[in-house]
Amino acid sequence: MHDETPACEQDDELSVLNPCFLGSSGENSELFERVLLDLVRDHVYWRRNFHPEDPPPIPMLAVHQPEYVDFVDRMRTELNALTAALKRSVPFFNPRYLGHMVSDTLLPGLLAQLVTTLYNPNNVSPEAAPVTLDLELRVAEQLACMLGFAIDPERVPCAWGHLASGGTLANFESLVNLRAVRCYPLAVKDALLATRLALPLSVAAGRPLRELDDWTLFNLPLDEVMELPQRLAAQLREHATPLEARRLRQALTQARAECTGLVNFAERHPVCAQMSVLVPVTAHYSWRKAAKVLGFGSAQLLEVPVDHHMRMSMAALKQQLAECARQKIPVLAVVAVLGTTEFGTLDPLQEIAELRDHSRAHGLEFALHVDAAWGGYLASIFREPDGSLAAYDSVRKGFRYFPSAPVYASFAALKRADSVTVDPHKLGYLPYGIGGIIWRDRRVRDFLGETAPYAFDHNGSSDADDRPAQLGQYILEGSKPGAAAAAAWVTHRVLPLDRAHLGRLQRHTILASEYFYERLPAVAQRLAGRARLVVPFEPDTNLLCLAVNPEGNRSLAAMNRFGERLYTHLSIDPGQPVQLRDFFSSHTRVARDMLGSEDLSRVLSALGIAADTFTVVVEDQQTQADSLFLLRHTLMNPWLLKSRGGQNPLDRYLEYLEELILAELELGAWRGAGGARKHSAARKQRA
Ligand SMILES: *Cc1c(COP(=O)(O)O)cnc(C)c1O
């Protein structure tokens, strides 16, 4: 759009965002204050009007008591000390901040969260959150629609989800729940054998469940397992006495992995001992945490290599699955990342979903979880206000390159996932503490719960009631802020999750990335002969990584030192006021084994680095390194393309980066010990 589109049109587009944020210099402070004050007063009236006949416990005269005065004095002193210290925070809201996955927060959400905190609802249960618990479930429906899931309670499947403290917890939950579901048929078999109850329960195309081996039971299609609790309940009602039904329910509870413990369960069902989870090598480290904490063991987290786009390699995934089938290693789930944390790239979701169907037909089942903690909200770009998927051409029109066909296909295939992690506190522009997980099929709840809803007391499932009364029963967390749900709800009401509303904000992040990407060759050109500026992986979305190598340097260790030098000027220095920083970026490191050999030589030759300096084991610190240092930019600030004086913040950043590169080349500190001396001398000179 950039060159062709007149500046005024771009400005019109941007003006939509004017009221959305407090603003990088607090431009909307008056609006913010006015609304906040109004809402705070409204809260106070609400307090006052709850039994106004009661005498207030704090007397008017209290303000004159010495203890009162002393308390206020100490409180204000400490609050002032706090806010003074907070001035050392990172200015996320400013377009000079291009670092991590955070930016300014949307005013509707910020205000909703601040004011709801005054009411302090706890979404663990409806008694503690009569209003916000319902909002949380509705927020999950909003997110489900954005992702393309069906939410009609009259139909199967109907999505369900909830908020969590963040993507980490959401990812944990996906594995906990999927394990509960996948192991369930094995426990049913145990319970049937233990009670000798003759139920005609058949699965896998009419075969009696009790006669199937563990491998087959673990590999039953997920949708078939989802029906099992209800089918079992129906059969118990029909074929068993109440006493028999009770005995079976007890036996089932006792046979489940949640009761026996994983060690005993795996002893009884050796096939489950090596239950594995497949993730791309680019997966967020929360997956390694999950594998450890949940008792899978990090050895059971199988990392699948990526291709030159930093997307999960389908060839490698196929190979890994074939190996699992051959060795009878059960695959709990394949995790696809939609928006990798380091590169913003998207795993080929459609192809993975197709592979799943194929694999299912061949007896190797796996659940498909999508970690869209980062990229989930980008789905709003693809959603029409009526809920349908926007056509490829019509999405394409709004951009220069985005979305490539594979990118579009991945977003279109989101609805085929079994569960999706999506973080409102990332691209939802909401304050921290708001993550989320959405399940395609709410019947997952029939396998969870502290009071065992699979004990099917009523009509066999929680399907009749789509509002689980006690959220705390089904999820990993206990007490949780209703303010988080309120923030997401209000934001999604003001800016619905479609391309006409929140999608416009998302679109700007992509436009900024396209702009940035297009400006890089000119910078590289100007630096030619002095340094090489390389984009090692073509960006899929709104994250962009850069490598810079001084011309003539062949050593990766030296190139990394150069990058680290640049980064010291682009990162927070706790010893210095943030005001002294011009710009912020972040960094990442690509480990040697993350790159295939072809990619490795492509990137290294573009940089002019000798291949033998990129090693798995470093023998010479001076020249060799086991990872490649990259400057990483998250382009999510809404004002990156806002021109003032003919330049926008991205132009200014690139200019700054160029100067920085030249200055560091001049200093030569990256060369090593000799260079460092030269550097401190030069620094003195500059000062
Ligand atoms: C940020 C992120 C997470 C973790 O989310 P938190 O909210 O930080 O817990 C997980 N996966 C991906 C892909 C992420 O980008």
The ligand as an SDF file (V2000), in Angstrom:
LIG
                    3D

 15 15  0  0  0  0  0  0  0  0999 V2000
    3.6700  -15.8980   24.8420 C   0  0  0  0  0  0  0  0  0  0  0  0
    3.5080  -17.2850   24.3750 C   0  0  0  0  0  0  0  0  0  0  0  0
    3.1910  -18.3160   25.2700 C   0  0  0  0  0  0  0  0  0  0  0  0
    3.1120  -18.1080   26.7510 C   0  0  0  0  0  0  0  0  0  0  0  0
    2.1170  -17.2470   27.1010 O   0  0  0  0  0  0  0  0  0  0  0  0
    2.1500  -16.4450   28.4960 P   0  0  0  0  0  0  0  0  0  0  0  0
    0.9150  -15.6490   28.4030 O   0  0  0  0  0  0  0  0  0  0  0  0
    3.4090  -15.6620   28.5010 O   0  0  0  0  0  0  0  0  0  0  0  0
    2.1060  -17.4670   29.5770 O   0  0  0  0  0  0  0  0  0  0  0  0
    2.9890  -19.5720   24.7440 C   0  0  0  0  0  0  0  0  0  0  0  0
    3.0930  -19.8000   23.4310 N   0  0  0  0  0  0  0  0  0  0  0  0
    3.4020  -18.8420   22.5410 C   0  0  0  0  0  0  0  0  0  0  0  0
    3.4870  -19.1660   21.0930 C   0  0  0  0  0  0  0  0  0  0  0  0
    3.6230  -17.5420   22.9920 C   0  0  0  0  0  0  0  0  0  0  0  0
    3.9470  -16.5790   22.1030 O   0  0  0  0  0  0  0  0  0  0  0  0
  1  2  1  0
  2  3  1  0
  2 14  2  0
  3  4  1  0
  3 10  2  0
  4  5  1  0
  5  6  1  0
  6  7  2  0
  6  8  1  0
  6  9  1  0
 10 11  1  0
 11 12  2  0
 12 13  1  0
 12 14  1  0
 14 15  1  0
M  END
$$$$
